[in-house]
């Protein structure tokens, strides 16, 4: 595992020279930073150059999978993912994402032009990075994901726009859990736009969803 102050290795894809926006996109359990690399080529994006950063999660043993080592943002103890969350592991990953954000800022991209995106486990970390710290980010994209149910998870509003997308037939992250997590963020109040979309699909990403994501990113860039 990386040291506490190291920056995660990542796949970096820039849509043009001198990008003025950045999207840090976190993969799901058992995948790696290449998982959503191809999605960029499927999106109809604005001409304004964007830097996409796809970090690789650390390799760790995951309890629910028999202790098998795999890339994960935190451990999962039981199939009921909302209970007994690995708060310490989530906190470490939130800190690692914070260092990725700081690196983009050091390269000249303002915090308000940085979007955090994540699928499944990666979406948990994207949500916590923004809404447990109240960070003024450019946006949060949360796909097929949730917020853990724990008194240790205190939420704080962020002005970042939020787009959550979920499959109505998701067998991994139950639809109800995703929708309730979205409602928890909405209940915080705040000025950021909160948008929910669902599709008749499982724990996956579909082509119409990719179009919605591209449109949402384009709107953020226009306003940013």
C-alpha positions, 0 to 999 in steps of 0.5 A: 500500500502507498505511504500515508503521504504519497500520491496514487499512481494514475492513468492521465488522459488530456483531451487537448493541450493546457487543460483548464479543467480536471476530472478525477475518476475513481474506479470500483472494487477490483478494477483499476484506473484503466476501467473508465479510460475508454468512456472519455472517447465515447463522450461528446465533450466541449472543445475546452481541454480537460485532464482526466485522472484515473487513479489506481486504488491500493491493493488490499485484502477484501474480507467479503471476497474471502480475503483475496487481494485486489484493488480497493478503496476500503475493505468490505466486511459483509454483503450488506455494504451499508453496515459495518463500514470500514471508516478508517479505510474510507478516511485513508482514501479520502485523504489520498484523493485530497492529495490528487486534488492538491496536485491539480491545484499545484498544476494551475487548475482551480479547485472550482474547476475540479470534478470528482467522479466515481463508480461504486466504491469509487463513488463512495470516496467521491461523495465523502471527499466532497460532502464530509468536508464541504469542499467547494469543488466543480462537481461530483459525479456518483455512479451506482454508489451510496453513502455508508450508514454510520454515526461516524459519517458526518456530512457537511454541505458543499456548493459542488453540483451533484449528479447521481446515476443508478440502476434500478436493478442493481444487485450490488448497491441496492437502488434504495440505498443509492436513492436514500444517499442522494436524499441525504445530500439533498437534505443538507441544503446548499446552493449546488444543483442536485440531480438524480437519474436512474436507468433500467440496468444493473451494476453497470454503465449504459450508453445513454448515461454516458451522454448525460455525463458528457452534457453535465460536464459541459454545463459545469464547464460553461458555468465555471 
